[in-house]
């Protein structure tokens, strides 16, 4: 990213901080996954949102336009891919709650999917951004699964059983660094 | 699948054959992946088609309707998931050509994606159905990559370097059986 020369370093930092505060978790993960891809570290993509198309039309000389469609429920998680030969799978969520993450944010079939991935030898987790306190945690899938019948996971449990992901100056959140410490890969 | 009792076995076979002939590769893979999932063999899904949504509206009491959207180019392949701890990734294509598979069917960035997956230790391949001769082949990703500058892959090369997948009576095409013979997993 290039800034005009007249922006001094302290201003640059404040711009980055401002951007970070306003940046969605999805954007941060896009930047991060692109960094992993461009630097040949991992191949991880966000899956497209499932949409059921009911009607399309062609305008003369234009490409096919979808004129009636509906969002569908996701059957799996948002992100998957490969890292050091391992299958990686995760869901990312933001909450404005200060003290807990409501599990209504994650469908039970997504939690079951995460459990399946773990059972088949993959690495599965969720990344949760507590937007109001500007903290991001990675929570391993097995701990999420143990909590599946609860209404929420407390912030204190994220602090205890999860792993904080610090944002870097280049706007990326390096979650694979935590995966490196959790698994011998 | 249940059939009325009065359908005798020979009729049942002809129904299945008829269904197979008319069935798309995508449907066969849906049935196969569901079988793998239901029997806890593998967790493999088709990714949704990427669609760029430009406009939506709400009708009173109805859910959000997408009124203007466009299909986008895929950046990766159609299918991925996990099998015996390994990352699996593939693209599936049908051709009506009798003697070759035109590589215009697969984008170069999809071939590059397949190469990346191989480089990171995953299992990547394409499945090609030659509809006119009713044959389905699995071709390993490295052989696809070696052919990336060619216009087509000949059927004879599928016969030589690929692996035929036979359709089963229950309408599934058991491609993981071939993966088992190719990799010690």
Interface residues (C-beta under 8 A of the other chain):
Chain A: X37 X40 X42 X43 X45 X47 X48 X49 X50 X51 X53 X63 X64 X65 X66 X67 X68 X69 X70 X71 X72 X75 X76 X80 X81 X82 X83 X84 X85 X86 X87 X89 X113 X116 X117 X119 X120 X121 X122
Chain B: X37 X40 X42 X43 X45 X47 X48 X49 X50 X51 X53 X63 X64 X65 X66 X67 X68 X69 X70 X71 X75 X76 X80 X81 X82 X83 X84 X85 X86 X87 X89 X113 X116 X117 X119 X120 X121 X122
